[in-house]
Structure formats: C-alpha cells, structure tokens
Amino acid sequence: MKTIKLKNTLKGEIEILNPLEKGKVLIYSCGPTVYDFAHIGNFRSFLMSDLLFRVLDYAGYSVTKVQNITDVGHLTQDDLVDSQGEDKILKKAKLEKKDPYEIARFFEEAFIEDEKVLRIIPPTFRPRATEFVKEQIEMTKILIEKGFAYSINGSVYFRTTKFKDYGKLSKNSLKDLLSGARVEVNDEKESPLDFALWKKAEEAHLMQWNFETCEKIPLEEIHKQHKEAKDPTLFGFPGWHIECSAMSLKLLGESFDIHTGGEDNIFPHHECEIAQNECTHGGKIKCWLHAKHLLVDGKKMSKSKGNFYTIRDLLEKGYSGETIRYALLSAHYRTALNFTFESLEMAKNSIARVVEVYRILKNHKEESTAKKSFDVEVSTEMYQKFLFEQDLGVSQALSVVFDLINTAMKARENNKLTNKEAMKVVKFLEDDFNCIFDVLPKETIISANLKKEIESKIIERKEAREAKDWAKADRVRDDLLAKGIELIDEAGKTNWKIKS
Ligand SMILES: [Zn+2]
C-alpha cells in the first residue's frame, strides 16, 4: 500500500489519505440523474471517480465504491438553497407521455452503456434512490425527533440554524447565505435557508410514497388512495440531498473515507448531506473530491449555444470511447478543462502513438549488445509518485509515459535497445499505464495463451456443430462469452472479438 495524497475540498489543502480501516477505502460518488443522456461535463466527474478508484486499486487498496442512480427528487432549480421546480424525471415523463419509472430505467441503461464505452469500472454498488425511500424516511424521522427538522403541511424541512457547521464545505456562513444566496419565497419555512427532506405530493404527482408506511403508491392507485386517505398530507416524495445520505449510510456506514462529485454539487447538495449525516448519527466523511466544470470551446456548455455534447454525439462523429476517455481524463480534475475538437484529435494522436510504440516494442527482436540506456524502474517510480502523491497528477504522469516511450524508440533507432528493456516498457504500458488510463486496444493486450484457447475452442465448436451437438456448441460459445470473448459467424467462418 502506497501513500496517497489528495486535495480535500473540506480542508482546502492536500492531505495524506488515512482510511478508517487500514488498506480499505470506502467511496461514495454522486451518480447521474436519469432523465436524459449524460453529457461530457457529467462524465468528467464520473471519470475522476473512475481515476480515483483505479489509482487506489493500483496503489494496493481494496476499494468499495457506491455510485447511486438518482431516479426521484432531483428538481429543476437545483442551485437554490432549497431546490424548487419540477422533478426532472417527471418533467421528461410528461414531455414524452411515458411512465416516469420507464424514463428512469431507459436513461439508467443508456448511462451504463456510456460508462462501458468510456471503460469506466462499474461501482461495487449502484443503488437507486427509489429503492431506498424507506431509509430516507427513517433518517428524516430521526432528524425530526432530534429537533433538526420540522414537519409542516406535509413537507419536512431541515432546520439549518440548528447545525452550526452548515456552510463548512462551501465556506459559506449562515449570515452570508441569508444575504447573498438565491432563495425562494416560502412562508411555511422557519428560515429561507431551510431545505426540504420530504415534500408533500399533490394528487397529480406521479412518484409518491406514504410517509407513515414507507410504501410506494402505484401509479394506478394514486387517485384512489388520495380520495380514501384520512390524511392526504401523508403522501410525498424525498428530497434529492437525503437520498445520498441514506444510501451511503446503508451501504458504507455512518463514516466513510471519500465522497466525490462535480463542483456544482458542493453547494447546496453536499453541504446538505453533511448536515443530514452529522445531525442524524454524527458520522463524518473524511475527504471530499470535486471535479471542476468543463468548458466547450471556452464557453459553458449549453444546448442553446450549440456546444452541448453527449458521449453518443461524439461517437456519432466517429470518435472512439477511448479517445473521449483520454481527452476528458488527461487534464487534472481540478483545472478548468476546455474541451475542443482539437483536443479530441490530440487525444486520438496520443493514443495512436502509444499503441504504435507498444506494437513495435512487443515485436522487438533484435538483441542489442549495448548496455541498457535508460531505466524503466525510475520512470515507473516517477509515474506512481505523480499519481499517488500529487492529487491524482495525471498530466505529469502522462509526460513520464511519453518521455519513456520516446526514449525507448530513440534507443531502438540507435540500435541500443535490448530485448529486456523493450519488454519492460511493454510491461509498463500494460500493467502501469493501461491499468489507469485504459486506452490500449483490448485485442492487443490479450494474452497469447487466451488466443490459443480461443482458436482451439472455435475448432471444438465447429466439430460439435458438424456432429449436430447444438448444446455443446452453445456451451463452448457461452464459456468464451464468460471470458469476454464473442464469436461471430460470418460467411462460413468463425471470427472472434472482445465483447464490448
Ligand atoms: Zn449526491
């Protein structure tokens, strides 16, 4: 286990990661709100979380990562102290005249597909907010009991003035917030800074639960239940902030090591999470990591400016997932990343250069009599130091990679590259570079043994089919599929590819 240093938004400085349990790191990353395809700005933050996961794993830690799916409660005006507006998923459902749950599942699936394209490692747990409503209600009830929240007209608000540390993450004081923050007019709240933990649902609201029983009200029963209920203010839906608090508590425990998100989550979302957690059970989140906003052509991305891109848009323009991954990952997560098509081209060229060198060095056979002219171990050490100790220093780590491959190619040109050194660089690219950046074509790093196995399985399957033993033929195909190899029958021949 190596020492890891990260910049903690809460402290405002770089500090050594000191996990609650030695060798284990618990991470919670705010996941997507599934009402539309996620855009490249969203994915910058999800890629930061992937980078963090991979760096910790590479450094020898055992990592548990929770990344939720927000499928209820995220309102359109989410930058207000207390979010207002329409539920993003319901708005889309209305627009498309579909069941809101259908919308949520559709975009959840699309998100997971995009993640795969970008080679993001799936989280250990991917909880849906709608499946943890009971936990959210329980937490809300504890906050009411302890006096940190109050219920009025069927809605429940957090009493911000009672939590003296409110504002510690975003460096806001309650006083500053009162004078400067964007607040809405709402007479039922004690203070404009109070935020909703639970909102009363009108009959027309399509996603609602019973606050007493925690049960979801099926769409077709909403009208009937509202009509028959003694107290219709019992029906409602959870706020966006409470879901992350409830899911992290259930899956990681009261305290955990790292929480990540985009910088727009710092306030109010993460500030509210801290308030809810600390007032319910006193648990602490040790380190907060936030990815900076992404600009496109120097401007904030927006649909109206025509500089808004989803992963699908870029794939359609012919860029690969690896290229997009590299372009979004290669700048430090706390720097403003200006995304341009030029930067995508540069990413494409950088990957092509690494792949080219990788292939040349892998086939390097000429044994040079020269002594070794460079030191792969020194480069590896520097590469690790940047990633581990410079707050996930990707740009410096990448410059080490390019220095190393350029030096190796120079030595080769001058006939000074030994086979041993060439193999060490190949191994570095496979084991060190690729385990973090993951952009090498998958088929190039498939082991020779697996290749042999695939070829013999193809023959075995062909024989089984000739003998009309379909069950056996299918079994062979499924065995390979389990190893990530897909067989393709074309024009009487069987080829294979890595399952995407
Ligand atoms: Zn969250």
Residues whose N, C-alpha, C, O or C-beta is under 5 A from the ligand:
A	BS01	ZN	C30 C244
